[in-house]
Amino acid sequence: MRFALALLLTLPLAACGSSHDVSRAAAAPPTVTFNVDDTKHMDEANGRAAEFCSRYNRPARLESLDQQNGYYVATYVCR
């Protein structure tokens, strides 16, 4: 529930625009969520998720990829 609330609170910020192709939207171990401008930047999101999960000695696994308001929301689980 906290994760969903954190994600909902960060979505308006993401909609404001950013010069970054990938920005972290939420993190609640063992999950991390990134806003991705388009799928050609998924490699960057994958790398950032792997870096996040390495803190917990776990690999990152893409759990979901949804499209919202012209960008993608990629959620990874550290497993």
VENWO-V973074 format. One record per helix or strand of 2 or more residues. SS is the DSSP state (~ for helix, > for strand). FROM is the first residue (numbers start at 0). TO is the last residue. If there is no record, write none. Layout:
# VENWO-V973074
ss=<SS:SS>
from=<FROM:FROM>
to=<TO:TO>
This chain:
# VENWO-V973074
ss=<~:>:>:~:>:>>
from=<1:21:30:38:59:70>
to=<14:27:35:53:67:77>
